[in-house]
Amino acid sequence: ADITCLMRFCRLLCFALTVPLYVMELIGLYGFYKRLFPLLAYNITFSYNDKMHKTKRELFRNMGKFASPDGTLRLLEIGCGSGANFQFYPYGCLVVCADPNPHFERYLRISMAANEHLTFDRFLVVCGEDLEDVEDGSVDVVVCTLVLCSVRDVQQVLREIRRVLRPGGAFYFLEHVVSEPSSWTYFFQHVFGPLWYYLGDGCMITRATWKDIEAAGFCELHLNLIEAPEVTPLIRPHIMGYCIKYNISYVVCFFPHPSQDVHNKYYLDTVLFP
């Protein structure tokens, strides 16, 4: 109880430091940071990929088996950012990129030019909750890495992923998540959560994203909890894996009721009062 009270007190102090940023967001001045963030993310990508190289190779190693019968692998990456995952995709993969921040396109094209083994279809400036430009059942694979931490409605994003995947297609994910409640990481995640939200362009470090994925209605789920090596301690706990959309021709699946612990609220609900 004492630790909880201390955590809430420290969190309020940290929140007080973010009030100017909150006001800037309300009056529209925060948009400048959205222009700057892609540059920061692009440079951080190199360090993160070096540390997570083996993890990403392991995650995407079996992606080729989800290709269509004609051999084409149609991939949609939600929250593609600057293209940090391109080097890990199979040869000949047809990639559709989607991100709500249009200022990533400049850095995305640099990554496209450096990955000639891929074919790029288009860049969509859309949020993951509304992929209206992507047809139902039109892609073989959907990828999200370090994205579900910053969307407003995780379950809606997962519903859109299920909609655009063909039956038998796969959703790959790699996300940082909240730590164990008994750990100091958990303590500092909640203390610095309000500040991290702004520095990370809406990133929330206290989400239990695995609960949303478990409740999303995929018929086969492969999920591992890992400690990411050498990354910032606040985001060291990660989940990684993939899940498969049911193929109605072959499988009858049981879909659990959605978890009541869905982290899809807005900033004041999720960042200040978890």
Disulfide bonds with the S-S distance in Angstrom:
none
